Amino acid sequence: MNWLNVQVTVDDAQDLLAAASLFQYAEVVNTCCRFLLTHLHPSNCLGIEAFGHHHVCSQLATEAHRFTLENFEAVATESDEFLELSLQRLESYISSNDIEVRMEESVFEAVMRWVGADVDKRQSASCSLLRHVRFSSIASDYIQSTVLPNHLIVHCSECSALVTSTSDTFSPRPSTIAKEVMVVIGGRGSAGDILTSMEVYSPLKRCWKGLPDIPVSVQYCSVAAVGNDIFVSGGVVDGKTVATVWRFISARQQWLSVPAMLQPRAHHSSAAISHRLYVVGGTLNARADPAAESVVGSIECLDLEGTQQWQVVARVPCPRLGSHAVAYGDHSLVEVGGLQAGTGVVSTVELYAYRGDTGQLVYSGEQFVLPEPICRALVAATADVLYVIWTDSRRVISLNVERRIFRRLSDLHRPHVSGGTTVLAGQVYVTGGTDGSAESKKASSMVEVYDAEADKWSEVTPMSQARSGHGCVTIHMR
C-alpha cells in the first residue's frame, strides 16, 4: 500500500487498521485488510489471523487461517510466531484434517519444536498434543530412529504408549496421500533465460506450487517420469551436448545424479515403459544439426530395477531429432515426426514392440503416415488413443493405433511451439510454449486442457512462470 507516496509496511497497516477500526473508518479498514491479504507469508500469517479476530475482520482472519493451513510446514519450521502460539491454537491446527503436510512426520516435528521452545512450561502438554499426531501414518524407521529415542517420549510412558499403539484412531490426512499431479521443469523463460525452476499443478486445488530447482542449467534435454520419479537426460550445458542424467525422487523431493547415457544427446526424446527409461534419437551437435553424422541412431535403456546401467536396445531405421516418443500401453513405444537427415521434417509414426523380459525394443516395420509433416510434436497417450499436436498450427488429431483411425479434433486456442504435454486425470494438458512467430518468441504461461466428450479446449490456471522448451510429466506425489 502506498499512502501519499509513503511506503507502508505490514506493521504500519496493522496500526492503521487498529486506529481506523476504533474510529469506524470502514473504507480505511477494508483497504488495510486488502493490503494485509496480499502480504500473507509463513512468517506473519499467524499474527495476522489473531489480529483479524481481535479487530473483528472476519475475512482477514479466515483467509489468514486458510493460508496457515495450506502452508503449515513452512509456518511450523520457519515462523517465530509459531513458537508463541497458545496450546489451544496449536491443537486446533494439528487436530485439523486440512493442514497441508507432505508427511505426518512434519506434525510430530512441529510439536517438538513448539515444546522445545519452553520445555519447562510446555513439557506437561506433550501428551495432549501427541494425541493429534497420526503415528500410524509415520514410517516405521522414522518411529524407531527419531520418535522413540526423543527424550520427551523416553521419559513419559503415556507418550510412549501413544507412539506404539496399534489402534488406527485416525485415518491419514488427505495431504499425506499421494495424488496425481502435473510437473513442469526447466525450459526457457519469457526473456530467453534458461530456467532451473520446477513447479507442480494439482487438478484438485487448481493451483501451482514450487518444487526444488534442477541442479544444472540445461536446455534441449528430455524429461520423462518412471513411476513417480522424474528423469532429465542429456541436453546442452555451457554450449556442449552432455550425457548426464538427473533423477528427482518425488517422495523425498530431492535431485540425484544417476549413471550417464552411453553417448551425449540433445534434441532427443524419452519415455518410460514399466521400470525402464528409454531415450530415442537426438543429435550429438548442440545446434540441432540434422546431418547424418550428428544424428544418434540408437535407442538406449536404463533398467531401474535391474542393472541400473544403460544399454543399447534397438537401432533406429530412420534416425531423427526433434521427434516425440511416448509409451503406448505397456507393450509399445511410439516415435512421432521429427527432423531426418537428408529428408527434412517427416510425417511418419514409428512403432516398436516392447519385450518385457529383456527390455529390448523390436521395430515393427509399420509406419503410420500423418496428414502433414511434423517436427517437435506434442504427443500424449491415453489407454487406447494417441493425441498428436502440431504446436505451430494448433492442429490436433487423435490416432487409434489398433484400428488405424485418424480423427481431426478441435484446434488449440493458441500455438504452443516448444510447449509441453501430458495426460492428467484422463485429460490432455498442453503447457506454455511460444506462438512461433519471428516477431514474438516470448514464452507463455498459458495452460490448456482438452475435454474429449465435448471436443473442446479450455484454459486452466496458468503456470507461475512462463516457459518454453520445458519438460511436462504426470506423477503421483504427496
C-alpha positions in Angstrom: 0.0 0.0 0.0 1.3 3.5 -0.9 -0.2 6.4 1.1 0.8 9.8 -0.3 3.9 8.2 -1.8 5.0 6.8 1.6 5.8 3.1 1.6 3.6 1.3 4.1 4.7 -2.0 5.8 2.6 -4.8 7.3 3.2 -3.3 10.8 2.1 0.1 9.6 -1.0 -1.4 8.0 -1.9 -3.2 11.2 -1.5 0.0 13.3 -3.6 2.0 10.8 -6.3 -0.7 10.7 -6.5 -0.7 14.5 -7.0 3.1 14.6 -9.5 3.0 11.7 -11.4 0.3 13.4 -11.5 2.2 16.6 -12.9 5.3 14.8 -15.1 3.2 12.5 -13.5 4.3 9.2 -14.8 1.3 7.2 -13.1 2.3 3.9 -9.7 2.5 5.5 -10.2 -0.8 7.4 -11.1 -2.5 4.1 -8.1 -1.0 2.4 -5.8 -2.2 5.1 -7.3 -5.7 5.1 -6.8 -6.0 1.3 -3.1 -4.9 1.8 -2.5 -7.5 4.6 -4.1 -10.2 2.5 -1.7 -9.6 -0.4 1.3 -9.7 2.1 0.5 -13.0 3.8 3.6 -15.0 4.4 4.5 -18.0 6.6 6.4 -15.6 8.9 3.3 -13.4 9.6 0.1 -15.3 8.9 -0.5 -16.4 12.5 -0.2 -12.9 13.8 -2.4 -11.5 11.0 -5.1 -14.2 11.8 -5.0 -13.3 15.5 -5.1 -9.6 14.6 -8.1 -10.2 12.3 -10.0 -11.9 15.1 -9.2 -9.1 17.6 -10.5 -6.4 15.3 -13.5 -8.4 14.1 -12.2 -8.5 10.5 -13.6 -11.9 9.8 -12.5 -12.2 6.1 -8.9 -11.3 7.1 -8.9 -13.9 9.9 -10.4 -16.6 7.7 -8.0 -16.0 4.8 -5.0 -15.9 7.1 -6.2 -19.2 8.7 -6.6 -20.8 5.3 -3.1 -19.6 4.4 -1.7 -21.2 7.5 -3.4 -24.5 6.8 -2.0 -24.5 3.3 1.5 -23.6 4.3 1.7 -25.4 7.7 5.1 -27.0 7.1 6.7 -23.7 6.3 4.9 -21.9 9.2 5.9 -24.6 11.7 9.6 -24.7 10.6 10.3 -21.0 9.8 7.9 -18.8 11.8 8.8 -17.3 15.2 5.1 -16.6 15.7 4.6 -20.4 15.7 6.6 -20.7 18.9 4.3 -18.1 20.6 1.1 -20.0 19.8 -1.2 -20.9 22.7 -1.7 -24.6 23.4 -5.3 -24.3 22.3 -4.4 -22.7 18.9 -1.7 -25.2 18.2 -4.1 -28.1 19.0 -6.7 -26.5 16.6 -4.1 -26.8 13.8 -2.6 -30.2 14.4 -6.0 -31.8 15.0 -7.3 -30.5 11.6 -7.7 -32.8 8.7 -7.0 -29.8 6.4 -3.4 -28.9 7.3 -1.1 -29.3 4.3 1.8 -31.6 5.2 3.6 -34.0 2.8 4.3 -36.4 5.7 2.9 -36.9 9.2 6.5 -36.7 10.4 6.2 -32.9 10.0 3.4 -32.7 12.5 5.5 -34.6 15.1 8.4 -32.2 14.4 6.2 -29.2 14.8 5.0 -30.4 18.2 8.6 -31.0 19.3 9.7 -27.5 18.1 6.9 -25.8 20.0 7.5 -27.8 23.2 11.3 -27.3 22.9 10.9 -23.5 22.8 9.9 -23.6 26.5 10.4 -27.2 27.8 9.9 -26.4 31.5 6.4 -24.9 31.0 5.3 -27.0 28.0 6.5 -30.5 28.7 3.3 -31.3 30.5 1.3 -30.5 27.4 3.3 -33.1 25.3 0.7 -35.9 25.7 -2.3 -33.8 24.8 -0.5 -32.6 21.7 0.8 -36.0 20.6 -2.7 -37.4 20.7 -3.3 -35.5 17.5 -0.2 -36.9 15.7 -1.2 -39.8 13.4 1.6 -42.2 14.2 0.1 -45.0 12.1 0.9 -42.8 9.1 4.6 -42.3 10.0 7.2 -44.6 8.5 8.4 -47.3 11.0 12.1 -46.5 10.5 11.4 -42.9 11.5 9.5 -44.0 14.6 12.5 -46.2 15.6 15.2 -43.8 14.8 13.7 -40.4 15.7 10.4 -40.6 17.7 11.0 -43.3 20.3 14.6 -42.1 21.2 13.2 -38.5 21.8 13.8 -37.5 25.4 10.2 -36.4 25.9 8.9 -39.8 24.7 11.5 -41.8 26.6 10.6 -40.2 30.0 6.8 -40.4 29.6 5.2 -43.8 29.5 1.9 -42.3 28.3 3.6 -40.6 25.3 5.4 -43.8 24.5 2.1 -45.7 24.6 0.6 -43.2 22.1 3.5 -43.8 19.7 3.4 -47.6 19.8 -0.4 -48.0 19.9 -1.6 -50.2 17.0 -5.1 -48.8 17.0 -6.0 -46.8 13.9 -7.8 -44.0 15.6 -7.1 -41.6 12.7 -7.1 -42.0 9.0 -4.2 -40.4 7.1 -4.6 -36.7 6.5 -5.6 -36.1 2.9 -2.5 -34.1 2.1 -0.2 -37.1 3.0 -1.9 -39.3 0.5 -0.1 -39.3 -2.9 -2.3 -37.7 -5.6 -1.9 -37.4 -9.4 -0.2 -34.1 -10.3 1.4 -32.4 -13.3 5.0 -31.2 -13.1 6.8 -28.8 -15.4 10.6 -28.5 -15.4 13.1 -26.1 -16.8 13.0 -24.6 -20.3 13.4 -21.0 -21.2 11.7 -18.0 -19.7 10.0 -15.1 -21.3 13.3 -13.3 -21.6 15.0 -16.3 -23.2 16.9 -17.2 -20.0 17.5 -20.9 -19.1 15.2 -21.9 -16.2 16.1 -24.3 -13.5 12.8 -23.9 -11.7 10.2 -26.6 -11.3 6.5 -26.4 -10.3 3.6 -28.8 -9.7 -0.1 -28.4 -10.5 -2.8 -30.0 -8.5 -6.1 -30.5 -10.5 -8.0 -30.8 -7.2 -6.8 -27.4 -6.0 -6.3 -25.9 -9.4 -3.1 -24.2 -8.3 0.7 -24.4 -8.8 3.4 -24.7 -6.2 7.2 -24.6 -6.5 9.5 -27.7 -6.2 13.3 -27.8 -5.8 15.2 -26.5 -8.7 17.1 -28.9 -11.0 20.8 -28.6 -10.0 22.1 -27.6 -13.5 21.2 -25.1 -16.2 20.4 -27.3 -19.2 18.4 -26.8 -22.4 17.3 -29.1 -25.2 17.2 -32.0 -22.7 14.4 -34.6 -22.4 12.2 -35.2 -19.4 10.2 -38.4 -18.6 8.7 -40.0 -15.5 9.4 -43.5 -14.4 6.9 -44.5 -11.7 6.8 -41.3 -9.5 10.3 -40.2 -10.2 11.3 -37.7 -12.9 14.4 -38.1 -15.1 16.1 -35.3 -17.0 18.5 -36.7 -19.6 21.2 -35.1 -21.8 20.8 -31.7 -23.3 23.2 -28.8 -23.8 25.2 -27.4 -20.8 27.5 -24.5 -21.3 27.3 -25.0 -25.1 28.2 -28.7 -25.0 26.0 -31.7 -25.6 26.1 -33.9 -22.4 25.2 -37.5 -21.5 24.4 -36.7 -17.8 21.1 -37.8 -16.2 19.4 -36.4 -13.2 16.7 -38.1 -11.1 14.1 -36.3 -9.0 12.9 -38.5 -6.2 9.5 -37.2 -5.5 8.9 -38.9 -2.2 12.0 -37.0 -0.8 11.8 -34.0 -3.2 15.5 -34.5 -3.9 17.6 -34.4 -7.0 20.3 -37.1 -7.5 22.8 -37.8 -10.3 22.4 -41.2 -11.9 24.5 -43.1 -14.4 25.1 -41.1 -17.6 23.9 -42.3 -21.0 26.3 -44.2 -23.3 26.6 -41.1 -25.5 25.7 -37.4 -25.3 22.3 -36.4 -26.8 20.3 -33.2 -27.3 17.0 -32.6 -29.0 16.1 -36.2 -28.2 13.0 -37.8 -26.7 12.5 -40.1 -23.8 9.7 -42.3 -22.4 9.1 -45.0 -19.8 7.7 -48.5 -20.0 7.3 -50.3 -16.7 10.5 -49.7 -14.7 12.7 -48.8 -17.7 13.6 -45.4 -19.2 14.2 -45.2 -22.9 16.0 -42.4 -24.8 15.4 -42.1 -28.6 17.2 -40.2 -31.3 18.6 -36.7 -30.9 21.9 -35.2 -32.0 25.5 -35.1 -30.9 25.6 -31.4 -32.0 24.3 -28.7 -29.7 23.0 -26.8 -32.7 20.2 -29.3 -33.7 22.2 -30.3 -36.7 20.3 -32.9 -38.8 23.4 -34.0 -40.7 23.6 -37.8 -40.8 26.9 -38.0 -38.8 25.4 -36.0 -36.0 22.0 -37.7 -35.5 22.0 -40.5 -33.0 20.7 -43.8 -34.4 20.3 -45.9 -31.3 17.7 -46.3 -28.5 19.2 -46.6 -25.0 17.5 -48.1 -22.0 18.2 -47.7 -18.2 16.7 -50.6 -16.2 15.9 -49.1 -12.8 15.2 -52.5 -11.2 17.9 -54.5 -12.8 21.5 -53.5 -13.8 21.0 -49.7 -13.2 23.1 -49.2 -16.3 22.4 -48.0 -19.8 22.4 -50.4 -22.7 21.5 -50.1 -26.4 18.2 -51.9 -27.0 17.4 -51.0 -30.6 18.7 -49.4 -33.8 16.5 -46.8 -35.4 15.9 -47.3 -39.1 15.4 -43.6 -39.8 17.4 -41.6 -37.2 16.0 -38.2 -36.4 16.0 -35.4 -33.9 13.1 -33.3 -32.6 10.7 -36.3 -32.5 8.4 -37.2 -29.6 8.5 -40.7 -28.1 5.7 -42.0 -25.9 4.8 -45.3 -24.4 1.6 -46.7 -25.8 0.0 -49.1 -23.3 2.5 -51.4 -21.7 3.7 -53.1 -24.9 4.8 -50.5 -27.4 6.9 -47.4 -27.8 5.8 -44.9 -30.5 8.0 -42.2 -32.1 6.3 -39.3 -33.9 7.6 -36.9 -36.5 11.0 -35.2 -36.3 13.8 -33.9 -38.5 15.6 -36.6 -40.5 19.0 -36.3 -42.2 18.6 -35.8 -46.0 14.8 -35.8 -45.8 13.8 -32.9 -43.6 10.7 -32.8 -41.5 8.9 -36.2 -41.6 5.3 -37.2 -41.3 5.7 -40.8 -40.0 4.9 -42.6 -36.8 7.2 -45.5 -36.0 6.2 -48.4 -33.7 8.5 -50.5 -31.5 7.3 -53.6 -29.7 8.4 -53.9 -26.1 10.0 -57.2 -24.8 9.3 -57.1 -21.1 11.7 -59.9 -20.1 14.8 -58.2 -21.6 13.7 -54.6 -22.2 14.6 -54.9 -25.9 12.6 -52.9 -28.4 11.8 -54.5 -31.8 11.0 -52.3 -34.7 7.6 -53.3 -36.1 8.3 -52.3 -39.7 4.9 -50.4 -39.6 4.6 -46.7 -40.3 1.6 -44.5 -39.9 1.7 -41.5 -42.2 0.3 -38.3 -40.7 -1.7 -35.8 -42.7 1.3 -33.5 -42.8 4.9 -33.4 -41.7 5.6 -32.6 -38.0 8.7 -31.7 -36.0 8.8 -31.2 -32.3 5.3 -32.6 -32.0 3.5 -32.8 -28.7 2.1 -36.3 -28.2 0.0 -37.7 -25.4 -1.2 -41.3 -24.9 -4.4 -42.4 -23.1 -5.5 -46.1 -22.8 -6.3 -46.5 -26.5 -5.7 -43.2 -28.2 -2.7 -41.1 -29.2 -3.1 -37.4 -29.4 -0.8 -35.7 -31.9 -0.5 -31.9 -31.7 1.0 -29.5 -34.3 2.1 -26.8 -31.9 2.6 -24.1 -34.6 -0.7 -24.5 -36.5 -2.7 -25.5 -33.3 -4.0 -28.6 -35.2 -4.8 -31.7 -33.1 -5.7 -35.3 -34.2 -6.3 -38.5 -32.4 -5.0 -41.8 -33.6 -6.4 -45.2 -32.6 -3.3 -47.4 -33.2 -5.2 -50.7 -33.1 -7.9 -49.6 -35.6 -5.7 -47.4 -37.7 -8.1 -44.5 -37.5 -7.2 -40.8 -37.5 -9.7 -38.2 -36.3 -9.4 -34.4 -36.5 -10.2 -32.7 -33.2 -10.8 -29.1 -32.2 -7.8 -26.7 -32.6 -6.0 -25.3 -29.6 -6.8 -21.7 -28.6 -3.2 -20.6 -29.4 0.1 -22.0 -30.7 2.3 -23.8 -28.1 5.6 -24.1 -30.0 8.1 -25.9 -27.8 5.4 -26.4 -25.2 4.8 -29.4 -23.1 2.0 -32.0 -22.8 0.9 -34.8 -20.5 -2.2 -36.7 -19.5 -3.6 -35.8 -16.1 -6.7 -37.3 -14.6 -7.5 -38.8 -18.0 -7.3 -35.4 -19.8 -4.7 -34.0 -22.2 -3.0 -30.8 -20.9 -0.8 -28.5 -23.0 1.5 -26.1 -21.2 3.5 -23.0 -22.2 5.5 -22.6 -25.4 5.7 -19.6 -27.7 3.5 -18.5 -30.6 6.3 -19.4 -33.0 6.3 -16.1 -34.9 9.6 -14.4 -35.8 8.3 -11.2 -34.2 7.4 -12.7 -30.8 9.2 -15.6 -29.3 8.3 -14.9 -25.8 7.3 -17.9 -23.7 3.8 -18.2 -22.3 2.5 -19.4 -19.0 -0.8 -20.5 -20.6 -2.2 -24.0 -19.9 -5.0 -25.7 -22.0 -6.9 -28.8 -21.2 -8.9 -31.0 -23.6 -12.4 -32.3 -22.9 -12.8 -35.3 -25.1 -16.5 -35.6 -24.6 -17.2 -32.0 -25.7 -14.2 -31.9 -28.2 -13.3 -28.6 -26.6 -10.1 -27.0 -25.3 -10.3 -24.6 -22.3 -7.8 -22.7 -20.3 -7.0 -23.5 -16.7 -4.8 -21.9 -14.1 -1.6 -20.6 -15.8 1.9 -21.7 -14.6 3.6 -19.4 -12.1 6.3 -18.8 -14.7 6.2 -18.5 -18.4 8.3 -21.2 -20.1 9.0 -23.0 -23.4 11.2 -26.0 -24.3 10.4 -27.4 -20.9 9.5 -30.9 -19.6 6.0 -31.8 -18.6 5.1 -35.1 -16.9 2.5 -36.7 -14.6 3.3 -38.4 -11.4 1.7 -39.2 -8.0 3.1 -37.1 -5.2 2.3 -36.1 -1.7 
